[in-house]
Amino acid sequence: DCATLAERLARASKACETASARAAVRASGCGDVSERPEELLARVHGSTAGVARTAIVALEASQVAPATAKALLAGEVSVRQAAAIVSAPTHERELLALARRESFGPVKDAARKYLLAAIEPEQLRERQVEAQWFRSWRTDLGNVAFQGELSPEIGVSFVNQLDLETDRLWRAADCND
């Protein structure tokens, strides 16, 4: 019974999130508020502007994806799932079916796969290399922090090496306890 209740409440929550985004767009469009829709939505939801922007973009983009718009209004998919679906509109049917049975991650991954498959390999490679960046800095505690975007052949190798070294250090620390 609790699992069924959780599903029903999640569906209601997703429908309310969509309705809230629609109301924010309408309030802003009618001049009822001085804020942009994403600012209003972020404020009333207590979220970030980025999260609110995703909801607005998904709502607006779903107008060209009627099945996704219907599912969004019914609370069958989240705004994040809808945003991923409408990013690859020619695969709406497959992505919508996936969204109805999976969480956001698999939907986002599948949409990315469709988008990348539509780009010529040479052009994709150029775009990946152009998008690379990396920075590191020392935190107030003296730790090393880093952030970046690396092409797959560099990024996968980097993360694999980092994971191996992290695992080695954790095992060494466990043996010393």
N, C-alpha and C positions, 0 to 999 in steps of 0.2 A: 504494500500500500504506500509506503514512504517513497519508493522509487517512482511510482506513478505520480504521486504528489509532486515530487521534485521535477519531473518532466513537465507537468502542467504549469507549475509555477515558473519554470524557465521559459516556457513558451509565452506565458503572459508577460514576463519581464521583457522578452525580446520585442513583443508587440508594443509594449509601453515605451520602450526605447525608441522604436521607429515613430510612434505617434508623437513623442516628445520632440524628436528631430523635425518632424513635419510642422509642428506647432511653432518651433523656433524659427524655421524658415518663413512661415507665414507671418509671424509677428514682426520679424525684421523687414520683410517685403512690404508690409502694410504701413510701416513707419511707427508701429506701436512701441518700439524700443529703439534706443540709439545704438545698440550693440549689433555687430554682425551675428548671423545665426550661430556660428561656431563659438563665439564668445559667450552668447546667451546660454547655449547648451552646456558649455564647459562650466559656467558659473552655477547653473541650477542643478547639474548632476554632480558637481564637485569633482570633475575630471580635468584632464588637460585639454588644451585647445587642439592638440593633435588627435586625441581620441574623438573629440566632438567633430573635428573636420572629417574624419573617416566616416562618421555617421552621416554627415551632410552630403559628402561626395557619393556614398553608397546610395543614399536616397535619391539624389538627382540622377545618377547614372542608371539606376534601376528603371528609369522611365523608358530606356531603349531596350530593356530586358524584361518584358512583361511578366514572364513566369517568376522571375526573381522578385519583381515588385510585389506580386501577389503573395509569394511566400514570406517576404519581409513583413508585409502588413499583417499576415496571419501569425507571425511569430514563429514560423517554421525554421527560419535561419536568422542568425545574428547579423548586425550591420557589418561586422568585420567579415563574415562569410560572404555577405552580399557584395561588399567592395571587391573581394577577391574574384567572385563570379563575374562581375561586370567588367573586370579588367581583361577578361578573355571572352567577350560576348558570343563569339562563334561557337563556343563550347558550353554555352549556358546549360543545356539539358544535362550533360554529363556532370558538370560541376554542382548543379543544383541537387541532383540525385546524391552525390557524394556528401554535400553539406547536410542533407537531411539525415544521414546516418553516421557522420563523423564530426569530429571537433574542427576547429579553425585550421590547425596545422596542416592536415592532409589536403584541405581545400586550397589553402594558399600554395602548397607545394605543387599540386596538380595544375593550378592556374599558371604558376611560374613556368612549369614544364611546357604547357601549350604556348605561352608567349615566347619562350626561348626557341622552341621548334620553328616558329614562324620567321625567325631572323636568320639570314644567311650566315654560315659559320665564320666567314672572314670578317663580316661586319660585327658579329657578336664578339669575336676576339678583340677587335679594335675597341669596341665600347667598353669591354671589361678592363682592358689595359688602361684606357683613359680614365676610368672611374677609380683606379687604385689610389689609395692614400693610407698613410699610417702616421701616427704620432704617439709619443710616449712622454711621460712627465713623472715627477716625484710628488707624492701626496704630502699632506701635512704630517703624516706619520712616518714619512721617509720611504714608504712603499713605492714600487714602480707601477704606474697605471698606464694602460694603453688602449687605443681605439683605432679602428681603421677598416678598410675594405681592400681585399686582395683578390686577384684573379684566382680561379679555381686551382690551377696547377701550383700556385704559390700558397694560397690560403689553406688548402687541404693538407699539404705537407706541413705547414706551420702548426696547424691545429693538432695534427697527429703527433708531432714531436712534443708539443706542449702537453698533450694528454699523457704521453708516455712518461715524460719527466715528472709531471704532477703525480701520477700513480706511483712512480718510483719513490718520490719524496714522502708520500703518505705511508707507503709500506715501511720505509725506513723509520719514520716517526712512530708507527705502531709497534715496531720491534723494540724501540727504546723505552716504551712505557711499561 
